[in-house]
Amino acid sequence: MSSERQPAEPVREQRFPLCHVDRQGQTREGVFLYRRPSLRDLLRIEAERTRLCEAQPVDREFQVLAGMLARLKVVLREVPAWLRWDDLEDLELLTKLSEEVDRLEGAWFRGDDADRGGTHAGAPAREHAGDAVLAAPLVGAEVQPSAHQR
């Protein structure tokens, strides 16, 4: 039996804080729970992107927006109560969240994420933040026909 230690699996879930001040001066802050997507999650992201576009061809900018929103809806497992995906109007907030998720994923792929604990930023999912709510489940993966086809 070898006494060599195997490297620990990188943390799959991580909390991070975010503070955002919108153009009207309203401050939104909270703690988000990110979970590195599995292969199934990658399929769910694409299904959600397709659902958001109603399976219709859309301009490139809207494809990017739908992809960003779909990805965040799947990988952010807990979000503050004030974040309602269907009512979101602040593109800067969406961009800021996406950049933070990119940073977390980049850290994982580089292998520089460390074990973390507690309810602070970087904590694994075992410990829930008091004011966090579970993210809304996605609608089924099937794509609904567009309004003119119903």
C-alpha positions as CSV (number, residue, x, y, z in Angstrom):
1,M,0.0,0.0,0.0
2,S,1.4,3.3,-1.0
3,S,1.8,6.2,1.5
4,E,1.6,8.8,-1.3
5,R,-1.4,11.1,-0.9
6,Q,-3.6,11.5,-3.9
7,P,-4.4,15.1,-4.8
8,A,-7.8,16.2,-3.5
9,E,-10.6,16.8,-5.9
10,P,-11.1,20.5,-6.5
11,V,-14.1,22.0,-4.8
12,R,-17.2,21.7,-7.1
13,E,-19.3,24.2,-5.3
14,Q,-18.3,27.6,-4.0
15,R,-20.0,30.6,-2.5
16,F,-19.1,34.1,-3.6
17,P,-20.4,37.6,-2.6
18,L,-21.4,40.2,-5.1
19,C,-22.2,43.8,-4.6
20,H,-23.7,45.8,-7.5
21,V,-24.8,49.4,-7.7
22,D,-27.2,50.0,-10.7
23,R,-27.5,53.2,-12.7
24,Q,-30.2,54.5,-10.4
25,G,-27.9,54.1,-7.4
26,Q,-29.7,51.1,-5.9
27,T,-27.3,48.6,-4.2
28,R,-27.9,44.9,-4.7
29,E,-25.7,42.5,-2.7
30,G,-25.8,38.9,-1.6
31,V,-24.0,35.6,-1.6
32,F,-24.3,33.2,-4.6
33,L,-23.7,29.5,-4.7
34,Y,-21.8,28.4,-7.8
35,R,-21.6,24.8,-8.8
36,R,-19.2,23.7,-11.6
37,P,-21.4,22.2,-14.3
38,S,-21.6,18.5,-15.0
39,L,-22.1,17.1,-18.5
40,R,-25.8,17.0,-17.8
41,D,-25.7,20.6,-16.7
42,L,-24.1,21.5,-20.0
43,L,-27.1,20.0,-21.8
44,R,-29.5,21.8,-19.5
45,I,-27.7,25.1,-20.3
46,E,-28.2,24.5,-24.0
47,A,-31.8,23.5,-23.5
48,E,-32.5,26.6,-21.5
49,R,-30.8,28.8,-24.1
50,T,-32.9,27.3,-26.8
51,R,-36.0,27.8,-24.7
52,L,-35.2,31.4,-24.1
53,C,-34.9,32.0,-27.9
54,E,-38.1,30.0,-28.4
55,A,-36.1,27.8,-30.9
56,Q,-36.1,30.7,-33.3
57,P,-33.2,32.1,-35.2
58,V,-32.1,35.3,-33.4
59,D,-29.4,37.9,-33.9
60,R,-25.9,37.0,-32.5
61,E,-26.2,39.5,-29.7
62,F,-29.4,37.8,-28.4
63,Q,-27.8,34.4,-28.7
64,V,-25.0,35.6,-26.5
65,L,-27.4,37.1,-24.0
66,A,-29.5,33.9,-23.9
67,G,-26.4,31.8,-23.5
68,M,-25.2,33.9,-20.6
69,L,-28.5,33.9,-18.9
70,A,-29.0,30.2,-19.4
71,R,-25.6,29.4,-18.0
72,L,-26.1,31.5,-14.9
73,K,-29.5,30.0,-14.2
74,V,-28.0,26.5,-14.2
75,V,-24.6,27.0,-12.4
76,L,-25.9,29.4,-9.8
77,R,-27.7,27.0,-7.5
78,E,-28.6,29.6,-4.8
79,V,-29.1,33.3,-5.4
80,P,-30.2,36.1,-3.1
81,A,-34.0,36.5,-2.8
82,W,-33.9,39.8,-4.7
83,L,-32.7,38.2,-7.9
84,R,-35.6,37.1,-10.1
85,W,-34.3,35.8,-13.4
86,D,-37.5,36.5,-15.4
87,D,-37.6,40.2,-14.2
88,L,-33.9,40.9,-14.7
89,E,-33.4,44.2,-16.6
90,D,-29.8,45.1,-15.6
91,L,-27.3,43.9,-18.2
92,E,-24.4,45.2,-16.1
93,L,-25.5,42.9,-13.2
94,L,-25.8,40.0,-15.6
95,T,-22.3,40.7,-17.0
96,K,-20.8,41.1,-13.5
97,L,-22.2,37.7,-12.5
98,S,-21.0,36.1,-15.6
99,E,-17.5,37.5,-15.1
100,E,-17.4,36.1,-11.6
101,V,-18.5,32.7,-12.8
102,D,-15.8,32.9,-15.5
103,R,-13.2,33.7,-12.8
104,L,-14.3,30.7,-10.6
105,E,-14.2,28.3,-13.6
106,G,-10.9,29.6,-14.7
107,A,-9.5,29.0,-11.2
108,W,-10.8,25.5,-11.3
109,F,-9.2,24.7,-14.7
110,R,-5.9,26.2,-13.6
111,G,-6.1,24.1,-10.4
112,D,-5.7,27.0,-8.0
113,D,-8.9,26.7,-6.1
114,A,-8.3,25.5,-2.5
115,D,-10.5,23.8,0.0
116,R,-12.7,26.3,1.7
117,G,-15.2,26.3,4.6
118,G,-17.8,28.3,6.4
119,T,-20.5,30.6,5.0
120,H,-18.1,33.2,3.7
121,A,-17.1,33.6,0.1
122,G,-15.6,30.5,-1.2
123,A,-17.4,28.2,1.2
124,P,-18.6,24.8,-0.1
125,A,-22.3,24.1,-0.4
126,R,-22.5,22.1,2.8
127,E,-23.1,25.3,4.7
128,H,-26.0,27.4,3.5
129,A,-26.1,31.2,3.8
130,G,-29.0,32.3,6.0
131,D,-30.6,34.7,3.4
132,A,-30.0,32.5,0.3
133,V,-32.9,30.9,-1.5
134,L,-32.7,28.0,-3.9
135,A,-32.6,29.1,-7.5
136,A,-35.8,28.5,-9.4
137,P,-35.9,25.2,-11.2
138,L,-35.7,25.4,-15.0
139,V,-38.8,24.6,-17.0
140,G,-38.6,21.2,-18.6
141,A,-35.9,20.7,-21.2
142,E,-38.4,20.4,-24.1
143,V,-38.7,23.5,-26.2
144,Q,-42.2,25.0,-26.6
145,P,-43.3,26.0,-30.1
146,S,-43.3,29.7,-30.8
147,A,-46.6,31.6,-30.4
148,H,-47.4,31.6,-34.1
149,Q,-47.0,27.8,-34.2
150,R,-49.4,27.0,-31.3
